[in-house]
């Protein structure tokens, strides 16, 4: 019922958005009388803001056509190198990249947004690395016949992806970077592959704003997960995919609920952003308005997660704290972080992160007891919020160089952008 109500509301908003867009065009048309009046311009700006806010959003494209290094622009090739029901492995490689450049697997969050949320992360790292990224599928588009997908499957996917990357070219082990939520399965994957002496175990693991131990500096997100028993989540936020989608009948945690949760956490700032967009439009500053539009085009593009993955993540990561307590299991076998002895670990946190608080990611360094101290590093990005550690100017100029230096220090291939 929850999903059906949402679909009815979405259909109404789609129509309203279309009409608002038409109205904005008419009111701002200089050939019509209202276009010369102050109120006409103001009403047109207001309608345009509403039209954008209510518009439907599909899966965005990465759209990384080239990167600039120094004064030169280098074309970037995007390809899908491995396809699976619940996620593809994409590769980005720029023209002129040295043949011995490091291979980096970026593990995108499966938390309601598409992997394109990390577009800026990919664009920066492709300057010096052959970049791969997990392009997770929208669960409502995956047929029930494809089976289920939980944390065990997530880890299996990462092992398979790393193995595939290692089998390419000279067979050198990849580096892995996990952004936010996937820090937990990426850390578990690293421990499992180190334990099993897997030939494709990552050379380095970088975790950015990840909930390794949410008891450290708990945030609103952590508190919400702890306030209710797991059965409350199972009966309240899990919905069934309606018939019009390929995954009809699948139990999911809908992306629109995740988006509503994130929006409500900072409702005031979101309202101010749209007010600023209105002011830009009202004075004819299309460039200023477009920056806000671009952000929300990405932010409001959401996808569903399988119910089993979502519920297991809430229970194991946020309620039982299985990773720091040493009780996390994969396929019935306990995962021991002390088994990590070949993979260097870098933990990155944002000073102003309101999703994964300070200390939550750093905890991984203390838990990896089998790793020597000279193969561990911690970096706090001053003044950076959660999104600032993997997107924007602080990421490009402050955080990314730290990642590159860490990969260069602990990897076999020298890391250098060739201009």
Residue pairs with C-beta under 8 A, 6 or more apart in sequence:
2 239
2 254
3 239
3 240
3 241
3 242
3 254
4 242
6 254
6 256
7 242
7 244
10 56
13 54
13 56
14 54
14 55
14 56
16 50
16 54
17 50
17 51
17 52
17 53
17 54
17 55
17 56
18 51
20 47
20 48
20 50
20 51
20 54
21 47
21 48
21 51
21 55
23 43
23 44
23 47
24 44
24 45
24 47
24 48
24 51
25 44
26 32
26 34
27 34
27 35
27 40
27 41
27 43
27 44
27 47
28 35
28 40
28 41
28 44
29 35
30 36
33 40
34 40
34 43
35 41
41 282
42 282
44 281
45 278
45 281
45 282
46 278
48 281
49 274
49 277
49 278
49 281
52 277
52 293
52 296
53 274
53 296
57 297
57 300
57 301
57 302
58 301
59 114
59 116
59 138
59 301
59 303
60 114
60 116
60 297
60 298
60 301
61 116
62 78
62 90
62 92
62 116
62 119
62 122
63 119
64 76
64 78
64 92
64 119
64 122
64 123
64 126
65 75
65 76
66 73
66 74
66 75
66 76
66 94
67 73
67 74
67 76
67 94
67 123
67 126
67 127
68 74
69 127
69 417
69 418
69 419
70 419
71 419
72 419
74 94
74 95
74 96
75 94
75 95
76 92
76 93
76 94
76 95
76 123
76 126
77 91
77 92
77 93
77 94
77 95
78 90
78 91
78 92
79 90
79 91
80 88
80 89
80 90
80 91
80 135
81 89
81 90
81 91
81 132
81 164
81 168
82 88
82 89
82 160
82 161
82 164
83 89
84 157
84 160
85 137
85 142
85 146
85 147
85 149
86 136
86 137
86 139
86 142
86 146
86 149
86 153
86 157
86 306
87 134
87 135
87 136
87 137
87 157
88 134
88 135
88 137
89 132
89 133
89 134
89 135
89 161
89 164
89 165
90 115
90 132
90 133
90 135
91 130
91 131
91 132
92 122
92 126
92 130
92 131
92 132
92 133
93 126
93 130
93 131
94 126
94 127
96 418
97 126
97 128
97 129
97 130
97 418
98 416
98 418
99 169
100 170
100 413
100 414
101 128
101 129
101 130
101 413
101 415
102 128
102 129
102 130
102 174
102 175
102 203
102 407
102 408
102 411
102 413
102 415
103 129
103 130
103 132
103 165
103 168
103 172
103 174
103 175
104 125
104 129
104 130
104 131
104 132
104 174
104 175
104 176
104 177
104 407
105 132
105 133
105 134
105 158
105 161
105 162
105 165
105 174
105 175
105 176
105 177
105 202
106 118
106 121
106 122
106 125
106 131
106 132
106 133
106 134
106 177
106 179
107 133
107 134
107 158
107 176
107 177
107 178
107 179
107 182
107 185
107 186
108 114
108 115
108 117
108 118
108 133
108 134
108 135
108 136
108 179
108 182
109 117
109 179
109 180
109 181
109 182
110 136
110 154
110 181
110 182
110 305
110 309
111 180
111 181
111 258
111 305
112 253
112 255
112 258
112 259
112 262
112 302
112 303
112 304
112 305
113 255
113 298
113 299
113 301
113 302
113 303
114 135
114 136
114 138
114 301
114 302
114 303
115 133
115 134
115 135
115 136
116 298
116 301
117 298
117 299
117 391
118 133
118 179
118 390
118 391
119 298
119 391
120 390
120 391
120 392
120 395
120 396
121 177
121 179
121 390
121 391
121 395
122 131
122 133
124 395
124 396
124 400
125 131
125 177
125 400
125 403
125 404
127 417
128 404
128 415
128 416
128 417
129 175
129 407
129 415
132 161
132 165
132 174
134 157
134 158
134 161
134 182
136 303
137 303
138 255
138 303
138 304
139 149
139 241
139 247
139 250
139 252
139 303
139 304
139 305
139 306
140 241
140 245
140 246
140 247
140 250
140 252
140 254
140 303
140 304
141 245
141 246
141 247
142 149
142 246
142 247
142 250
143 246
143 247
144 247
144 248
144 249
144 250
148 306
148 308
149 306
149 308
149 309
150 306
150 308
150 309
150 312
151 185
151 309
151 312
151 313
151 316
151 330
152 330
152 331
153 309
154 182
154 185
154 309
155 185
155 188
155 189
155 192
155 330
158 176
158 185
158 186
158 189
159 189
159 192
159 193
159 198
159 200
162 173
162 174
162 176
162 189
162 193
162 200
162 201
162 202
163 198
163 200
165 174
165 200
166 172
166 173
166 174
166 199
166 200
167 200
172 412
172 413
173 199
173 200
173 201
173 202
173 203
174 200
174 202
174 203
175 202
175 203
175 204
175 205
175 206
175 407
175 411
176 186
176 189
176 190
176 202
176 204
176 205
176 206
177 205
177 206
177 207
177 208
177 403
178 185
178 186
178 187
178 205
178 206
178 207
178 208
178 210
179 208
179 209
179 210
179 390
180 208
180 209
180 210
180 211
180 355
180 356
180 386
181 210
181 211
181 313
182 210
183 207
183 208
183 209
183 210
183 211
183 212
183 361
183 364
184 210
184 211
184 212
184 313
184 316
184 317
184 323
186 205
186 207
186 210
187 205
187 207
187 210
187 212
187 323
187 337
187 364
188 323
188 328
188 330
188 335
190 201
190 202
190 205
190 340
190 343
190 345
191 335
191 336
191 337
191 339
191 340
192 198
192 330
192 335
192 339
193 200
193 201
193 202
193 343
194 201
194 339
194 340
194 341
194 342
194 343
194 370
195 336
195 339
201 342
201 343
202 343
203 343
203 344
203 407
203 410
203 411
203 412
204 343
204 344
204 345
204 346
204 406
204 407
204 410
204 411
205 343
205 344
205 345
205 346
206 345
206 346
206 348
206 403
206 406
206 407
207 345
207 346
207 347
207 348
207 361
207 364
208 348
208 349
208 361
208 389
208 390
208 399
209 348
209 349
209 350
209 353
209 355
209 356
209 361
209 386
209 389
209 390
210 347
210 356
210 360
210 361
210 364
211 222
211 317
211 318
211 356
211 360
211 361
212 323
212 324
212 360
212 361
212 363
212 364
212 367
213 321
213 323
213 324
213 359
213 360
213 363
213 367
214 222
214 225
214 317
214 318
214 321
214 356
214 357
214 360
215 321
215 324
216 357
216 358
216 359
216 360
216 362
216 363
217 357
217 358
217 359
217 360
218 226
218 357
219 353
219 354
219 355
219 356
219 357
220 265
220 354
221 265
221 355
221 356
222 318
222 357
224 261
225 314
225 318
225 319
226 318
226 319
228 236
230 311
230 314
230 315
230 319
233 310
233 311
233 314
234 307
234 311
237 253
237 254
237 257
238 251
238 252
238 253
238 307
238 310
238 311
239 251
239 252
239 253
239 254
239 257
240 249
240 250
240 251
240 252
241 247
241 248
241 249
241 250
241 251
241 252
241 304
242 248
247 304
250 306
250 307
251 306
251 307
251 308
252 304
252 305
252 306
252 307
252 310
253 304
253 305
253 306
253 307
253 310
253 311
254 304
255 302
255 303
255 304
255 305
256 302
258 302
258 305
259 299
259 300
259 302
263 270
265 354
266 354
273 292
273 295
273 296
274 292
276 288
276 292
277 288
277 289
277 292
277 293
280 286
280 287
280 288
280 289
280 292
281 289
316 322
316 323
316 328
317 323
320 327
322 328
322 329
323 335
323 337
323 367
324 363
324 367
326 334
326 336
326 337
327 334
328 334
328 335
329 335
337 364
337 367
337 368
337 369
337 370
338 367
338 368
338 369
338 370
339 370
340 368
340 370
340 371
341 370
341 371
343 371
344 371
344 375
344 376
344 377
344 406
344 409
344 410
345 364
345 365
345 368
345 371
345 375
345 376
345 377
346 376
346 377
346 378
346 379
346 402
346 403
346 406
347 361
347 362
347 364
347 365
347 376
347 377
347 378
347 379
348 361
348 378
348 379
348 380
348 381
348 389
348 399
348 402
348 403
349 356
349 358
349 359
349 360
349 361
349 362
349 378
349 379
349 380
349 381
349 389
350 380
350 381
350 384
350 385
350 386
350 388
350 389
351 358
351 380
351 381
351 382
351 383
351 384
352 383
352 384
352 385
352 388
353 384
353 385
353 386
353 389
354 385
354 386
355 386
356 386
358 380
362 378
365 376
365 378
368 376
375 410
377 402
377 406
379 399
379 402
381 388
381 389
381 394
381 398
381 399
383 394
384 394
384 395
384 398
384 399
388 394
388 395
389 395
389 399
390 399
404 415
405 415
407 415
408 414
408 415
408 416
